[in-house]
Amino acid sequence: MDVRRTIGWNLRRLRVDRGLSQERLALEAEIDRSYVGRVERGRENVTVATLEALARVLSVNVSELFADVDSNGGRPPSLRSGRKRKVI
């Protein structure tokens, strides 16, 4: 797997683990939502500054975005669609 796809895979895995939508991640990292989608699909060459912004929002070290991917693990899952329920 090439580096762009590895970053995208790890970005999606970390984002879903934290329950963040692409829109929320993009908003907090101050980047465009469609850019996050392209990064997750491995279609963008990401700058170091963007990697730092994404890692900051995800509360991880930038190196975690480069972690080896277990190709037998399957694709990271999607978030459940729709709005989250309010906790009262």
PDB file with SEQRES, HELIX, SHEET and CRYST1 records, atoms N, CA, C and O in Angstrom:
SEQRES   1 A   88  MET ASP VAL ARG ARG THR ILE GLY TRP ASN LEU ARG ARG          
SEQRES   2 A   88  LEU ARG VAL ASP ARG GLY LEU SER GLN GLU ARG LEU ALA          
SEQRES   3 A   88  LEU GLU ALA GLU ILE ASP ARG SER TYR VAL GLY ARG VAL          
SEQRES   4 A   88  GLU ARG GLY ARG GLU ASN VAL THR VAL ALA THR LEU GLU          
SEQRES   5 A   88  ALA LEU ALA ARG VAL LEU SER VAL ASN VAL SER GLU LEU          
SEQRES   6 A   88  PHE ALA ASP VAL ASP SER ASN GLY GLY ARG PRO PRO SER          
SEQRES   7 A   88  LEU ARG SER GLY ARG LYS ARG LYS VAL ILE                      
HELIX    1 AA1 VAL A    3  ASP A   17  1                                  15    
HELIX    2 AA2 GLN A   22  ALA A   29  1                                   8    
HELIX    3 AA3 ARG A   33  GLU A   40  1                                   8    
HELIX    4 AA4 VAL A   48  LEU A   58  1                                  11    
HELIX    5 AA5 VAL A   62  PHE A   66  5                                   5    
CRYST1    1.000    1.000    1.000  90.00  90.00  90.00 P 1           1          
ATOM      1  N   MET A   1       0.851  -1.169   0.000  1.00  0.00           N  
ATOM      2  CA  MET A   1       0.000   0.000   0.000  1.00  0.00           C  
ATOM      3  C   MET A   1       0.904   1.242   0.000  1.00  0.00           C  
ATOM      4  O   MET A   1       1.875   1.309   0.754  1.00  0.00           O  
ATOM      5  N   ASP A   2       0.574   2.224  -0.854  1.00  0.00           N  
ATOM      6  CA  ASP A   2       1.400   3.430  -0.898  1.00  0.00           C  
ATOM      7  C   ASP A   2       1.116   4.329   0.305  1.00  0.00           C  
ATOM      8  O   ASP A   2       0.133   4.133   1.020  1.00  0.00           O  
ATOM      9  N   VAL A   3       1.980   5.308   0.519  1.00  0.00           N  
ATOM     10  CA  VAL A   3       1.910   6.147   1.714  1.00  0.00           C  
ATOM     11  C   VAL A   3       0.614   6.950   1.770  1.00  0.00           C  
ATOM     12  O   VAL A   3       0.027   7.090   2.843  1.00  0.00           O  
ATOM     13  N   ARG A   4       0.155   7.482   0.634  1.00  0.00           N  
ATOM     14  CA  ARG A   4      -1.095   8.260   0.645  1.00  0.00           C  
ATOM     15  C   ARG A   4      -2.274   7.404   1.095  1.00  0.00           C  
ATOM     16  O   ARG A   4      -3.120   7.865   1.862  1.00  0.00           O  
ATOM     17  N   ARG A   5      -2.333   6.175   0.629  1.00  0.00           N  
ATOM     18  CA  ARG A   5      -3.428   5.284   1.032  1.00  0.00           C  
ATOM     19  C   ARG A   5      -3.288   4.883   2.500  1.00  0.00           C  
ATOM     20  O   ARG A   5      -4.293   4.744   3.198  1.00  0.00           O  
ATOM     21  N   THR A   6      -2.057   4.695   2.976  1.00  0.00           N  
ATOM     22  CA  THR A   6      -1.825   4.379   4.387  1.00  0.00           C  
ATOM     23  C   THR A   6      -2.306   5.518   5.276  1.00  0.00           C  
ATOM     24  O   THR A   6      -2.982   5.284   6.278  1.00  0.00           O  
ATOM     25  N   ILE A   7      -1.962   6.745   4.916  1.00  0.00           N  
ATOM     26  CA  ILE A   7      -2.419   7.904   5.686  1.00  0.00           C  
ATOM     27  C   ILE A   7      -3.936   7.976   5.683  1.00  0.00           C  
ATOM     28  O   ILE A   7      -4.553   8.185   6.728  1.00  0.00           O  
ATOM     29  N   GLY A   8      -4.541   7.804   4.512  1.00  0.00           N  
ATOM     30  CA  GLY A   8      -5.997   7.858   4.409  1.00  0.00           C  
ATOM     31  C   GLY A   8      -6.686   6.793   5.234  1.00  0.00           C  
ATOM     32  O   GLY A   8      -7.683   7.061   5.903  1.00  0.00           O  
ATOM     33  N   TRP A   9      -6.156   5.592   5.186  1.00  0.00           N  
ATOM     34  CA  TRP A   9      -6.713   4.467   5.950  1.00  0.00           C  
ATOM     35  C   TRP A   9      -6.673   4.764   7.447  1.00  0.00           C  
ATOM     36  O   TRP A   9      -7.662   4.595   8.160  1.00  0.00           O  
ATOM     37  N   ASN A  10      -5.504   5.210   7.901  1.00  0.00           N  
ATOM     38  CA  ASN A  10      -5.343   5.518   9.327  1.00  0.00           C  
ATOM     39  C   ASN A  10      -6.178   6.720   9.746  1.00  0.00           C  
ATOM     40  O   ASN A  10      -6.729   6.741  10.847  1.00  0.00           O  
ATOM     41  N   LEU A  11      -6.274   7.714   8.880  1.00  0.00           N  
ATOM     42  CA  LEU A  11      -7.102   8.877   9.186  1.00  0.00           C  
ATOM     43  C   LEU A  11      -8.558   8.456   9.385  1.00  0.00           C  
ATOM     44  O   LEU A  11      -9.199   8.862  10.354  1.00  0.00           O  
ATOM     45  N   ARG A  12      -9.070   7.654   8.478  1.00  0.00           N  
ATOM     46  CA  ARG A  12     -10.460   7.203   8.604  1.00  0.00           C  
ATOM     47  C   ARG A  12     -10.648   6.368   9.870  1.00  0.00           C  
ATOM     48  O   ARG A  12     -11.623   6.553  10.600  1.00  0.00           O  
ATOM     49  N   ARG A  13      -9.720   5.457  10.128  1.00  0.00           N  
ATOM     50  CA  ARG A  13      -9.821   4.589  11.307  1.00  0.00           C  
ATOM     51  C   ARG A  13      -9.851   5.429  12.588  1.00  0.00           C  
ATOM     52  O   ARG A  13     -10.690   5.207  13.461  1.00  0.00           O  
ATOM     53  N   LEU A  14      -8.946   6.376  12.692  1.00  0.00           N  
ATOM     54  CA  LEU A  14      -8.877   7.217  13.893  1.00  0.00           C  
ATOM     55  C   LEU A  14     -10.106   8.122  14.015  1.00  0.00           C  
ATOM     56  O   LEU A  14     -10.632   8.320  15.110  1.00  0.00           O  
ATOM     57  N   ARG A  15     -10.552   8.661  12.898  1.00  0.00           N  
ATOM     58  CA  ARG A  15     -11.721   9.540  12.912  1.00  0.00           C  
ATOM     59  C   ARG A  15     -12.970   8.790  13.355  1.00  0.00           C  
ATOM     60  O   ARG A  15     -13.731   9.282  14.187  1.00  0.00           O  
ATOM     61  N   VAL A  16     -13.181   7.603  12.801  1.00  0.00           N  
ATOM     62  CA  VAL A  16     -14.352   6.801  13.157  1.00  0.00           C  
ATOM     63  C   VAL A  16     -14.261   6.335  14.602  1.00  0.00           C  
ATOM     64  O   VAL A  16     -15.268   6.328  15.309  1.00  0.00           O  
ATOM     65  N   ASP A  17     -13.064   5.945  15.056  1.00  0.00           N  
ATOM     66  CA  ASP A  17     -12.879   5.528  16.455  1.00  0.00           C  
ATOM     67  C   ASP A  17     -13.303   6.616  17.430  1.00  0.00           C  
ATOM     68  O   ASP A  17     -13.784   6.331  18.527  1.00  0.00           O  
ATOM     69  N   ARG A  18     -13.120   7.865  17.016  1.00  0.00           N  
ATOM     70  CA  ARG A  18     -13.472   8.996  17.882  1.00  0.00           C  
ATOM     71  C   ARG A  18     -14.877   9.521  17.629  1.00  0.00           C  
ATOM     72  O   ARG A  18     -15.318  10.473  18.273  1.00  0.00           O  
ATOM     73  N   GLY A  19     -15.577   8.895  16.688  1.00  0.00           N  
ATOM     74  CA  GLY A  19     -16.957   9.279  16.418  1.00  0.00           C  
ATOM     75  C   GLY A  19     -17.096  10.619  15.719  1.00  0.00           C  
ATOM     76  O   GLY A  19     -18.119  11.290  15.859  1.00  0.00           O  
ATOM     77  N   LEU A  20     -16.080  11.013  14.971  1.00  0.00           N  
ATOM     78  CA  LEU A  20     -16.116  12.290  14.265  1.00  0.00           C  
ATOM     79  C   LEU A  20     -16.523  12.097  12.808  1.00  0.00           C  
ATOM     80  O   LEU A  20     -16.054  11.171  12.147  1.00  0.00           O  
ATOM     81  N   SER A  21     -17.385  12.959  12.316  1.00  0.00           N  
ATOM     82  CA  SER A  21     -17.708  12.956  10.897  1.00  0.00           C  
ATOM     83  C   SER A  21     -16.580  13.655  10.145  1.00  0.00           C  
ATOM     84  O   SER A  21     -15.770  14.360  10.747  1.00  0.00           O  
ATOM     85  N   GLN A  22     -16.530  13.459   8.830  1.00  0.00           N  
ATOM     86  CA  GLN A  22     -15.546  14.178   8.029  1.00  0.00           C  
ATOM     87  C   GLN A  22     -15.768  15.683   8.170  1.00  0.00           C  
ATOM     88  O   GLN A  22     -14.815  16.458   8.240  1.00  0.00           O  
ATOM     89  N   GLU A  23     -17.022  16.076   8.212  1.00  0.00           N  
ATOM     90  CA  GLU A  23     -17.350  17.495   8.332  1.00  0.00           C  
ATOM     91  C   GLU A  23     -16.833  18.079   9.644  1.00  0.00           C  
ATOM     92  O   GLU A  23     -16.246  19.161   9.647  1.00  0.00           O  
ATOM     93  N   ARG A  24     -17.042  17.379  10.754  1.00  0.00           N  
ATOM     94  CA  ARG A  24     -16.590  17.865  12.058  1.00  0.00           C  
ATOM     95  C   ARG A  24     -15.066  17.920  12.112  1.00  0.00           C  
ATOM     96  O   ARG A  24     -14.496  18.893  12.606  1.00  0.00           O  
ATOM     97  N   LEU A  25     -14.404  16.875  11.604  1.00  0.00           N  
ATOM     98  CA  LEU A  25     -12.942  16.852  11.579  1.00  0.00           C  
ATOM     99  C   LEU A  25     -12.405  18.019  10.763  1.00  0.00           C  
ATOM    100  O   LEU A  25     -11.480  18.711  11.189  1.00  0.00           O  
ATOM    101  N   ALA A  26     -12.989  18.234   9.587  1.00  0.00           N  
ATOM    102  CA  ALA A  26     -12.545  19.323   8.721  1.00  0.00           C  
ATOM    103  C   ALA A  26     -12.758  20.676   9.384  1.00  0.00           C  
ATOM    104  O   ALA A  26     -11.893  21.549   9.316  1.00  0.00           O  
ATOM    105  N   LEU A  27     -13.897  20.849  10.017  1.00  0.00           N  
ATOM    106  CA  LEU A  27     -14.205  22.114  10.676  1.00  0.00           C  
ATOM    107  C   LEU A  27     -13.191  22.420  11.776  1.00  0.00           C  
ATOM    108  O   LEU A  27     -12.671  23.533  11.861  1.00  0.00           O  
ATOM    109  N   GLU A  28     -12.918  21.430  12.610  1.00  0.00           N  
ATOM    110  CA  GLU A  28     -11.992  21.640  13.727  1.00  0.00           C  
ATOM    111  C   GLU A  28     -10.541  21.783  13.267  1.00  0.00           C  
ATOM    112  O   GLU A  28      -9.740  22.446  13.927  1.00  0.00           O  
ATOM    113  N   ALA A  29     -10.197  21.151  12.116  1.00  0.00           N  
ATOM    114  CA  ALA A  29      -8.831  21.256  11.582  1.00  0.00           C  
ATOM    115  C   ALA A  29      -8.693  22.456  10.640  1.00  0.00           C  
ATOM    116  O   ALA A  29      -7.603  22.752  10.151  1.00  0.00           O  
ATOM    117  N   GLU A  30      -9.811  23.140  10.395  1.00  0.00           N  
ATOM    118  CA  GLU A  30      -9.846  24.312   9.519  1.00  0.00           C  
ATOM    119  C   GLU A  30      -9.397  23.996   8.104  1.00  0.00           C  
ATOM    120  O   GLU A  30      -8.601  24.720   7.505  1.00  0.00           O  
ATOM    121  N   ILE A  31      -9.938  22.874   7.573  1.00  0.00           N  
ATOM    122  CA  ILE A  31      -9.707  22.501   6.179  1.00  0.00           C  
ATOM    123  C   ILE A  31     -11.057  22.140   5.551  1.00  0.00           C  
ATOM    124  O   ILE A  31     -12.058  22.010   6.255  1.00  0.00           O  
ATOM    125  N   ASP A  32     -11.076  21.983   4.248  1.00  0.00           N  
ATOM    126  CA  ASP A  32     -12.312  21.692   3.530  1.00  0.00           C  
ATOM    127  C   ASP A  32     -12.738  20.234   3.724  1.00  0.00           C  
ATOM    128  O   ASP A  32     -11.897  19.336   3.715  1.00  0.00           O  
ATOM    129  N   ARG A  33     -14.043  19.998   3.898  1.00  0.00           N  
ATOM    130  CA  ARG A  33     -14.545  18.651   4.120  1.00  0.00           C  
ATOM    131  C   ARG A  33     -14.255  17.733   2.941  1.00  0.00           C  
ATOM    132  O   ARG A  33     -13.904  16.569   3.134  1.00  0.00           O  
ATOM    133  N   SER A  34     -14.397  18.242   1.726  1.00  0.00           N  
ATOM    134  CA  SER A  34     -14.136  17.387   0.563  1.00  0.00           C  
ATOM    135  C   SER A  34     -12.661  16.984   0.494  1.00  0.00           C  
ATOM    136  O   SER A  34     -12.328  15.920  -0.029  1.00  0.00           O  
ATOM    137  N   TYR A  35     -11.788  17.831   1.021  1.00  0.00           N  
ATOM    138  CA  TYR A  35     -10.363  17.511   1.073  1.00  0.00           C  
ATOM    139  C   TYR A  35     -10.129  16.326   2.005  1.00  0.00           C  
ATOM    140  O   TYR A  35      -9.331  15.441   1.698  1.00  0.00           O  
ATOM    141  N   VAL A  36     -10.825  16.308   3.146  1.00  0.00           N  
ATOM    142  CA  VAL A  36     -10.702  15.179   4.083  1.00  0.00           C  
ATOM    143  C   VAL A  36     -11.096  13.890   3.372  1.00  0.00           C  
ATOM    144  O   VAL A  36     -10.418  12.873   3.517  1.00  0.00           O  
ATOM    145  N   GLY A  37     -12.178  13.920   2.608  1.00  0.00           N  
ATOM    146  CA  GLY A  37     -12.611  12.729   1.869  1.00  0.00           C  
ATOM    147  C   GLY A  37     -11.566  12.263   0.872  1.00  0.00           C  
ATOM    148  O   GLY A  37     -11.307  11.066   0.747  1.00  0.00           O  
ATOM    149  N   ARG A  38     -10.964  13.213   0.161  1.00  0.00           N  
ATOM    150  CA  ARG A  38      -9.932  12.837  -0.806  1.00  0.00           C  
ATOM    151  C   ARG A  38      -8.693  12.275  -0.113  1.00  0.00           C  
ATOM    152  O   ARG A  38      -8.058  11.355  -0.628  1.00  0.00           O  
ATOM    153  N   VAL A  39      -8.345  12.822   1.050  1.00  0.00           N  
ATOM    154  CA  VAL A  39      -7.211  12.288   1.810  1.00  0.00           C  
ATOM    155  C   VAL A  39      -7.521  10.860   2.244  1.00  0.00           C  
ATOM    156  O   VAL A  39      -6.672   9.977   2.122  1.00  0.00           O  
ATOM    157  N   GLU A  40      -8.726  10.630   2.749  1.00  0.00           N  
ATOM    158  CA  GLU A  40      -9.091   9.283   3.201  1.00  0.00           C  
ATOM    159  C   GLU A  40      -9.094   8.282   2.050  1.00  0.00           C  
ATOM    160  O   GLU A  40      -8.856   7.095   2.270  1.00  0.00           O  
ATOM    161  N   ARG A  41      -9.356   8.732   0.849  1.00  0.00           N  
ATOM    162  CA  ARG A  41      -9.328   7.834  -0.315  1.00  0.00           C  
ATOM    163  C   ARG A  41      -7.931   7.701  -0.919  1.00  0.00           C  
ATOM    164  O   ARG A  41      -7.739   6.963  -1.885  1.00  0.00           O  
ATOM    165  N   GLY A  42      -6.952   8.419  -0.348  1.00  0.00           N  
ATOM    166  CA  GLY A  42      -5.575   8.329  -0.834  1.00  0.00           C  
ATOM    167  C   GLY A  42      -5.345   9.086  -2.117  1.00  0.00           C  
ATOM    168  O   GLY A  42      -4.457   8.728  -2.890  1.00  0.00           O  
ATOM    169  N   ARG A  43      -6.125  10.129  -2.367  1.00  0.00           N  
ATOM    170  CA  ARG A  43      -6.017  10.877  -3.619  1.00  0.00           C  
ATOM    171  C   ARG A  43      -5.328  12.225  -3.472  1.00  0.00           C  
ATOM    172  O   ARG A  43      -5.260  12.984  -4.439  1.00  0.00           O  
ATOM    173  N   GLU A  44      -4.820  12.540  -2.303  1.00  0.00           N  
ATOM    174  CA  GLU A  44      -4.166  13.831  -2.065  1.00  0.00           C  
ATOM    175  C   GLU A  44      -2.776  13.626  -1.486  1.00  0.00           C  
ATOM    176  O   GLU A  44      -2.538  12.717  -0.691  1.00  0.00           O  
ATOM    177  N   ASN A  45      -1.862  14.500  -1.907  1.00  0.00           N  
ATOM    178  CA  ASN A  45      -0.562  14.604  -1.253  1.00  0.00           C  
ATOM    179  C   ASN A  45      -0.735  15.606  -0.128  1.00  0.00           C  
ATOM    180  O   ASN A  45      -0.886  16.802  -0.377  1.00  0.00           O  
ATOM    181  N   VAL A  46      -0.715  15.138   1.079  1.00  0.00           N  
ATOM    182  CA  VAL A  46      -1.013  15.968   2.233  1.00  0.00           C  
ATOM    183  C   VAL A  46       0.245  16.680   2.706  1.00  0.00           C  
ATOM    184  O   VAL A  46       1.323  16.089   2.759  1.00  0.00           O  
ATOM    185  N   THR A  47       0.096  17.956   3.051  1.00  0.00           N  
ATOM    186  CA  THR A  47       1.235  18.712   3.579  1.00  0.00           C  
ATOM    187  C   THR A  47       1.449  18.360   5.049  1.00  0.00           C  
ATOM    188  O   THR A  47       0.556  17.833   5.713  1.00  0.00           O  
ATOM    189  N   VAL A  48       2.631  18.656   5.537  1.00  0.00           N  
ATOM    190  CA  VAL A  48       2.951  18.414   6.941  1.00  0.00           C  
ATOM    191  C   VAL A  48       2.040  19.246   7.833  1.00  0.00           C  
ATOM    192  O   VAL A  48       1.594  18.772   8.878  1.00  0.00           O  
ATOM    193  N   ALA A  49       1.761  20.474   7.433  1.00  0.00           N  
ATOM    194  CA  ALA A  49       0.886  21.338   8.226  1.00  0.00           C  
ATOM    195  C   ALA A  49      -0.520  20.742   8.350  1.00  0.00           C  
ATOM    196  O   ALA A  49      -1.136  20.812   9.413  1.00  0.00           O  
ATOM    197  N   THR A  50      -1.018  20.159   7.265  1.00  0.00           N  
ATOM    198  CA  THR A  50      -2.343  19.530   7.304  1.00  0.00           C  
ATOM    199  C   THR A  50      -2.317  18.290   8.181  1.00  0.00           C  
ATOM    200  O   THR A  50      -3.252  18.054   8.946  1.00  0.00           O  
ATOM    201  N   LEU A  51      -1.261  17.498   8.083  1.00  0.00           N  
ATOM    202  CA  LEU A  51      -1.137  16.317   8.934  1.00  0.00           C  
ATOM    203  C   LEU A  51      -1.117  16.722  10.409  1.00  0.00           C  
ATOM    204  O   LEU A  51      -1.734  16.063  11.246  1.00  0.00           O  
ATOM    205  N   GLU A  52      -0.409  17.800  10.721  1.00  0.00           N  
ATOM    206  CA  GLU A  52      -0.362  18.287  12.102  1.00  0.00           C  
ATOM    207  C   GLU A  52      -1.739  18.725  12.581  1.00  0.00           C  
ATOM    208  O   GLU A  52      -2.124  18.433  13.714  1.00  0.00           O  
ATOM    209  N   ALA A  53      -2.483  19.422  11.727  1.00  0.00           N  
ATOM    210  CA  ALA A  53      -3.824  19.887  12.102  1.00  0.00           C  
ATOM    211  C   ALA A  53      -4.757  18.705  12.344  1.00  0.00           C  
ATOM    212  O   ALA A  53      -5.511  18.698  13.317  1.00  0.00           O  
ATOM    213  N   LEU A  54      -4.711  17.708  11.467  1.00  0.00           N  
ATOM    214  CA  LEU A  54      -5.568  16.529  11.621  1.00  0.00           C  
ATOM    215  C   LEU A  54      -5.192  15.759  12.888  1.00  0.00           C  
ATOM    216  O   LEU A  54      -6.069  15.345  13.646  1.00  0.00           O  
ATOM    217  N   ALA A  55      -3.901  15.569  13.116  1.00  0.00           N  
ATOM    218  CA  ALA A  55      -3.439  14.838  14.303  1.00  0.00           C  
ATOM    219  C   ALA A  55      -3.833  15.571  15.584  1.00  0.00           C  
ATOM    220  O   ALA A  55      -4.191  14.936  16.576  1.00  0.00           O  
ATOM    221  N   ARG A  56      -3.768  16.897  15.568  1.00  0.00           N  
ATOM    222  CA  ARG A  56      -4.153  17.687  16.739  1.00  0.00           C  
ATOM    223  C   ARG A  56      -5.626  17.459  17.075  1.00  0.00           C  
ATOM    224  O   ARG A  56      -5.969  17.246  18.237  1.00  0.00           O  
ATOM    225  N   VAL A  57      -6.492  17.501  16.071  1.00  0.00           N  
ATOM    226  CA  VAL A  57      -7.920  17.295  16.308  1.00  0.00           C  
ATOM    227  C   VAL A  57      -8.188  15.874  16.801  1.00  0.00           C  
ATOM    228  O   VAL A  57      -9.047  15.660  17.656  1.00  0.00           O  
ATOM    229  N   LEU A  58      -7.453  14.910  16.258  1.00  0.00           N  
ATOM    230  CA  LEU A  58      -7.639  13.514  16.650  1.00  0.00           C  
ATOM    231  C   LEU A  58      -6.915  13.157  17.948  1.00  0.00           C  
ATOM    232  O   LEU A  58      -7.059  12.044  18.453  1.00  0.00           O  
ATOM    233  N   SER A  59      -6.143  14.092  18.487  1.00  0.00           N  
ATOM    234  CA  SER A  59      -5.362  13.889  19.721  1.00  0.00           C  
ATOM    235  C   SER A  59      -4.406  12.711  19.604  1.00  0.00           C  
ATOM    236  O   SER A  59      -4.314  11.873  20.501  1.00  0.00           O  
ATOM    237  N   VAL A  60      -3.693  12.663  18.477  1.00  0.00           N  
ATOM    238  CA  VAL A  60      -2.687  11.626  18.253  1.00  0.00           C  
ATOM    239  C   VAL A  60      -1.402  12.287  17.775  1.00  0.00           C  
ATOM    240  O   VAL A  60      -1.395  13.456  17.388  1.00  0.00           O  
ATOM    241  N   ASN A  61      -0.328  11.530  17.809  1.00  0.00           N  
ATOM    242  CA  ASN A  61       0.934  11.965  17.244  1.00  0.00           C  
ATOM    243  C   ASN A  61       0.851  11.779  15.728  1.00  0.00           C  
ATOM    244  O   ASN A  61       0.219  10.832  15.262  1.00  0.00           O  
ATOM    245  N   VAL A  62       1.471  12.655  14.964  1.00  0.00           N  
ATOM    246  CA  VAL A  62       1.448  12.562  13.498  1.00  0.00           C  
ATOM    247  C   VAL A  62       1.911  11.186  13.026  1.00  0.00           C  
ATOM    248  O   VAL A  62       1.424  10.683  12.013  1.00  0.00           O  
ATOM    249  N   SER A  63       2.831  10.584  13.740  1.00  0.00           N  
ATOM    250  CA  SER A  63       3.359   9.277  13.342  1.00  0.00           C  
ATOM    251  C   SER A  63       2.273   8.203  13.273  1.00  0.00           C  
ATOM    252  O   SER A  63       2.418   7.232  12.530  1.00  0.00           O  
ATOM    253  N   GLU A  64       1.189   8.361  14.034  1.00  0.00           N  
ATOM    254  CA  GLU A  64       0.107   7.369  13.988  1.00  0.00           C  
ATOM    255  C   GLU A  64      -0.587   7.329  12.632  1.00  0.00           C  
ATOM    256  O   GLU A  64      -1.194   6.318  12.276  1.00  0.00           O  
ATOM    257  N   LEU A  65      -0.504   8.414  11.876  1.00  0.00           N  
ATOM    258  CA  LEU A  65      -1.100   8.435  10.543  1.00  0.00           C  
ATOM    259  C   LEU A  65      -0.277   7.619   9.549  1.00  0.00           C  
ATOM    260  O   LEU A  65      -0.754   7.294   8.462  1.00  0.00           O  
ATOM    261  N   PHE A  66       0.955   7.289   9.922  1.00  0.00           N  
ATOM    262  CA  PHE A  66       1.840   6.505   9.061  1.00  0.00           C  
ATOM    263  C   PHE A  66       1.959   5.043   9.506  1.00  0.00           C  
ATOM    264  O   PHE A  66       2.750   4.290   8.937  1.00  0.00           O  
ATOM    265  N   ALA A  67       1.193   4.640  10.502  1.00  0.00           N  
ATOM    266  CA  ALA A  67       1.276   3.276  11.040  1.00  0.00           C  
ATOM    267  C   ALA A  67       0.973   2.247   9.964  1.00  0.00           C  
ATOM    268  O   ALA A  67       0.136   2.471   9.089  1.00  0.00           O  
ATOM    269  N   ASP A  68       1.670   1.108  10.041  1.00  0.00           N  
ATOM    270  CA  ASP A  68       1.413   0.021   9.089  1.00  0.00           C  
ATOM    271  C   ASP A  68      -0.035  -0.414   9.168  1.00  0.00           C  
ATOM    272  O   ASP A  68      -0.626  -0.473  10.246  1.00  0.00           O  
ATOM    273  N   VAL A  69      -0.598  -0.718   8.006  1.00  0.00           N  
ATOM    274  CA  VAL A  69      -2.000  -1.121   7.909  1.00  0.00           C  
ATOM    275  C   VAL A  69      -2.079  -2.628   7.791  1.00  0.00           C  
ATOM    276  O   VAL A  69      -1.357  -3.234   6.999  1.00  0.00           O  
ATOM    277  N   ASP A  70      -2.953  -3.234   8.575  1.00  0.00           N  
ATOM    278  CA  ASP A  70      -3.207  -4.666   8.482  1.00  0.00           C  
ATOM    279  C   ASP A  70      -4.183  -4.883   7.335  1.00  0.00           C  
ATOM    280  O   ASP A  70      -5.380  -4.634   7.477  1.00  0.00           O  
ATOM    281  N   SER A  71      -3.673  -5.347   6.202  1.00  0.00           N  
ATOM    282  CA  SER A  71      -4.518  -5.510   5.015  1.00  0.00           C  
ATOM    283  C   SER A  71      -5.590  -6.581   5.202  1.00  0.00           C  
ATOM    284  O   SER A  71      -6.557  -6.619   4.441  1.00  0.00           O  
ATOM    285  N   ASN A  72      -5.435  -7.449   6.200  1.00  0.00           N  
ATOM    286  CA  ASN A  72      -6.437  -8.480   6.472  1.00  0.00           C  
ATOM    287  C   ASN A  72      -7.544  -7.978   7.396  1.00  0.00           C  
ATOM    288  O   ASN A  72      -8.552  -8.656   7.595  1.00  0.00           O  
ATOM    289  N   GLY A  73      -7.347  -6.779   7.959  1.00  0.00           N  
ATOM    290  CA  GLY A  73      -8.296  -6.232   8.924  1.00  0.00           C  
ATOM    291  C   GLY A  73      -9.583  -5.714   8.321  1.00  0.00           C  
ATOM    292  O   GLY A  73     -10.541  -5.462   9.051  1.00  0.00           O  
ATOM    293  N   GLY A  74      -9.633  -5.546   7.004  1.00  0.00           N  
ATOM    294  CA  GLY A  74     -10.822  -4.995   6.392  1.00  0.00           C  
ATOM    295  C   GLY A  74     -10.828  -3.474   6.455  1.00  0.00           C  
ATOM    296  O   GLY A  74     -10.076  -2.861   7.213  1.00  0.00           O  
ATOM    297  N   ARG A  75     -11.680  -2.891   5.656  1.00  0.00           N  
ATOM    298  CA  ARG A  75     -11.787  -1.432   5.580  1.00  0.00           C  
ATOM    299  C   ARG A  75     -12.357  -0.879   6.879  1.00  0.00           C  
ATOM    300  O   ARG A  75     -13.264  -1.477   7.459  1.00  0.00           O  
ATOM    301  N   PRO A  76     -11.836   0.263   7.347  1.00  0.00           N  
ATOM    302  CA  PRO A  76     -12.408   0.863   8.553  1.00  0.00           C  
ATOM    303  C   PRO A  76     -13.898   1.131   8.340  1.00  0.00           C  
ATOM    304  O   PRO A  76     -14.294   1.527   7.244  1.00  0.00           O  
ATOM    305  N   PRO A  77     -14.722   0.928   9.349  1.00  0.00           N  
ATOM    306  CA  PRO A  77     -16.172   1.064   9.186  1.00  0.00           C  
ATOM    307  C   PRO A  77     -16.585   2.514   8.982  1.00  0.00           C  
ATOM    308  O   PRO A  77     -15.817   3.444   9.229  1.00  0.00           O  
ATOM    309  N   SER A  78     -17.820   2.677   8.524  1.00  0.00           N  
ATOM    310  CA  SER A  78     -18.397   4.014   8.397  1.00  0.00           C  
ATOM    311  C   SER A  78     -19.104   4.368   9.689  1.00  0.00           C  
ATOM    312  O   SER A  78     -19.479   3.496  10.474  1.00  0.00           O  
ATOM    313  N   LEU A  79     -19.279   5.667   9.896  1.00  0.00           N  
ATOM    314  CA  LEU A  79     -20.092   6.105  11.017  1.00  0.00           C  
ATOM    315  C   LEU A  79     -21.559   5.899  10.665  1.00  0.00           C  
ATOM    316  O   LEU A  79     -21.928   5.894   9.491  1.00  0.00           O  
ATOM    317  N   ARG A  80     -22.376   5.734  11.665  1.00  0.00           N  
ATOM    318  CA  ARG A  80     -23.814   5.650  11.460  1.00  0.00           C  
ATOM    319  C   ARG A  80     -24.278   7.002  10.928  1.00  0.00           C  
ATOM    320  O   ARG A  80     -23.887   8.043  11.457  1.00  0.00           O  
ATOM    321  N   SER A  81     -25.108   6.994   9.889  1.00  0.00           N  
ATOM    322  CA  SER A  81     -25.545   8.255   9.312  1.00  0.00           C  
ATOM    323  C   SER A  81     -26.638   8.902  10.149  1.00  0.00           C  
ATOM    324  O   SER A  81     -27.282   8.254  10.975  1.00  0.00           O  
ATOM    325  N   GLY A  82     -26.827  10.175   9.919  1.00  0.00           N  
ATOM    326  CA  GLY A  82     -27.862  10.907  10.649  1.00  0.00           C  
ATOM    327  C   GLY A  82     -27.290  11.652  11.832  1.00  0.00           C  
ATOM    328  O   GLY A  82     -26.109  11.528  12.160  1.00  0.00           O  
ATOM    329  N   ARG A  83     -28.134  12.414  12.455  1.00  0.00           N  
ATOM    330  CA  ARG A  83     -27.712  13.196  13.612  1.00  0.00           C  
ATOM    331  C   ARG A  83     -27.597  12.323  14.848  1.00  0.00           C  
ATOM    332  O   ARG A  83     -28.301  11.324  14.998  1.00  0.00           O  
ATOM    333  N   LYS A  84     -26.693  12.725  15.724  1.00  0.00           N  
ATOM    334  CA  LYS A  84     -26.568  12.021  16.995  1.00  0.00           C  
ATOM    335  C   LYS A  84     -27.717  12.422  17.903  1.00  0.00           C  
ATOM    336  O   LYS A  84     -28.194  13.556  17.847  1.00  0.00           O  
ATOM    337  N   ARG A  85     -28.151  11.509  18.724  1.00  0.00           N  
ATOM    338  CA  ARG A  85     -29.216  11.813  19.680  1.00  0.00           C  
ATOM    339  C   ARG A  85     -28.691  12.718  20.769  1.00  0.00           C  
ATOM    340  O   ARG A  85     -27.544  12.602  21.200  1.00  0.00           O  
ATOM    341  N   LYS A  86     -29.558  13.631  21.211  1.00  0.00           N  
ATOM    342  CA  LYS A  86     -29.171  14.523  22.296  1.00  0.00           C  
ATOM    343  C   LYS A  86     -29.217  13.759  23.605  1.00  0.00           C  
ATOM    344  O   LYS A  86     -30.126  12.966  23.850  1.00  0.00           O  
ATOM    345  N   VAL A  87     -28.236  14.005  24.430  1.00  0.00           N  
ATOM    346  CA  VAL A  87     -28.200  13.398  25.755  1.00  0.00           C  
ATOM    347  C   VAL A  87     -28.767  14.427  26.729  1.00  0.00           C  
ATOM    348  O   VAL A  87     -28.248  15.536  26.865  1.00  0.00           O  
ATOM    349  N   ILE A  88     -29.835  14.032  27.394  1.00  0.00           N  
ATOM    350  CA  ILE A  88     -30.511  14.957  28.322  1.00  0.00           C  
ATOM    351  C   ILE A  88     -30.235  14.562  29.746  1.00  0.00           C  
ATOM    352  O   ILE A  88     -30.715  15.216  30.672  1.00  0.00           O  
TER     353      ILE A  88                                                      
END                                                                             
